[in-house]
Amino acid sequence: MPARAGNGENHLLLEKEIPCSLEAWEKHFWTGWKEILGASQPGGPALDAGKEGRSQGRMKLLGAVLVALALLLPGAWGSEASRTCIFQTLSDSDHEFCRGDLEVIYPEVGDVSCSYIPKCHGYRQKLSQEWGKPRVRYPWAKKNKKYVLVMVDPDCPNRANPRHRFWRHWLVTDILGSDLRVGKIKGKVLTDYGRPKPSRYSGYHRYQFRLYRQPQHQTISLSSEEQESLGTWDLKDFVEDFHLGHPVASTQFLTKNYND
């Protein structure tokens, strides 16, 4: 709908729809100012209308132009990245897994907890080929307690048929709470960090992080069989064998092959 300004017979009319591009806004903005300046000079288009009509017309047109000005201000339209790169949050069912304020922080993208990794700017490719292990931060960790961090893919080879569940991507024990509170994962590494590399056409994979409080004086290890294979890992048995109980915090992000 065109936006109208003024109540008099010779009201000013903004005849065009609100433009959608930055260039169109610039043209719209300067045209509006010329009309206002013309209306305020002798012989301007609003001169013959009543005094009240002229005032209202100029004020309403000024308001429309100020809207254009606001959209022209730096940051109003946002960068190309902000317009095209959207970090989509998870569905309600997937979001339920995220508990306890556990943060997973990668370069460039920051905390990816409970979100999809977007394809834009090559983020999925960087996650699979360039970025190393993330910072994992748990602000509620007890400083003098130890923790166990597990990262797994439950959707290997795909979510519809996860016959290799769980695929172990990272396993660290004996993490001090004081380090965990500032995002430093220092401890006994049982499985080195493995970058997420979902196969082509396998859809989205969940990459889950589970944080357990480590029982005192408990030495945690993998069997020789577990050390030989990352896939089809029995996480439930591992948790029961070492009396880890329920995770104190957990989160996940979803991504898929960067070529899909």
Buried (B, 14 or more C-beta within 10 A) or exposed (E): EEBBBBBBEBBBBBEEEBBEEEEBBEEBBEEBBEBBEBBEEEEBBBEEBBEEBBEBBBEBBBEBBEBBBEBBEEEEBEEEEEEEBEBEEBEEEBBEBBBEEBBBBBEEBEBBBBBBBBBEBEBBBBBBEEBEBBBBBBEEBBEEBBBBBBBBBBBBBBBEEBEBBBBBBBBBBBBBBBBBBEBBBEBBBBBEBBBBBBEEEBBBBBBBBBBBBBBEEEEBEBEEEBEEEBEBBEBEEBBEEBEBEEBBBBBBBBBBBBEE
